[in-house]
Amino acid sequence: MVILVSASGSRPLNAELRESLQLRAMRASPPGRASKGERRKVFCTALEQSEQLLNAAAQTPADVRPMLVFYGLAQGVRALFACAPGIPDRDFRTKGHGLRERNLRGSLRSISVETTGRGMFAVLCQLFDFTEFEAPVTFEQLWAANPHLFQRRLAGSEQPPSVTAGCMLDHTIDSEMAVMTLGSLGSEVGDRLLTRSDVADYVRSTYGPYPFDVFPLEERSKFLFKYPREPWVDLSVSVSRDQHEMAVAYLDARQARVGYNTWILPRIGGVLPKPNALVLWWALFFSLSIRARYEPEGWTKDLDLDSSPVAVQLQDVLDDAPSRCHALLLEAIKEVCS
């Protein structure tokens, strides 16, 4: 086994440290359009601020961490805008978060955000071809739709999750039909879908509409597959053979790689956006920071392990939030400047 060590040989270089050091190293030779002038100054300064805020967040308790995490991420996104070739000089200094909160006095699950149509969120969506929300999105919906959180479902949530998707020809079922499968859904989704029509209706309403026809499959083990000893199910529907190529092209246009898998998002905020991890985490961390800042009493209760059913998931996400942000920013900068 090969172990990477720092230049001094004093400590292992784990993934988190490597990503942080790669971001720091970029300041000596900024990528993309941040190679000189004002954009270079903004890139280097914003990236330094991002690092300091995220490092500070890693040392603070969970009740204040969301604020430092979000602003650390925001400064990193400013650096991203400064280096992005696709953002003109007039826009790289964009101000404002681009989101506003709604229903702040409700529960954490029901807090919602909506877009302002301008500001950093709008530029971020444009940069990554993510369709902006057209309706308010609740915190619970944002959490369920985030592919990084598919194994950390909020307790009791019935919001549709992001899914893996594929389309294939399967002659063992019907020589005239193709099969479209949505995978990695929680088993609680399967518990609610009792018939083949239930599955087809759920696939249509939650992840559609589609430019092709979706039909139920006949055999239960085919339209609803439960993994042995795993809390996941796959849902399958049929597509006519003559629309198979259309279905493959459509799914390919809707999906994107996040982590180790390729995902498709449910309908969220009135749209069917193509997944982007940085955009989804931006909206989620914005919601958490607003909750912590303006409803501190409610936020403290959310984190109470003795009374809150979501405390474990929240604390788990907050524990790795600083390193998550370093990874998101590094990946985004490399993507836009490649």
BELCOR-V184287 format. One record per run of one state. SS is the DSSP state (H for helix, E for strand, L for the rest). FROM is the first residue (numbers start at 1). TO is the last residue. If there is no record, write none. Layout:
SS/FROM/TO  SS/FROM/TO
//
This chain:
L/1/4  E/5/5  L/6/11  E/12/12  L/13/14  H/15/28  L/29/31  H/32/34  L/35/36  H/37/58  L/59/61  H/62/83  L/84/98  E/99/102  L/103/111  E/112/115  L/116/118  H/119/127  L/128/136  E/137/138  H/139/145  L/146/146  H/147/149  L/150/162  E/163/169  L/170/176  E/177/186  H/187/192  L/193/195  H/196/207  L/208/214  E/215/215  L/216/219  H/220/223  E/224/226  L/227/231  E/232/240  H/241/254  L/255/255  E/256/258  L/259/260  E/261/264  L/265/267  E/268/268  L/269/270  E/271/271  L/272/276  H/277/294  L/295/295  H/296/302  L/303/310  H/311/319  L/320/320  H/321/337  L/338/338
//
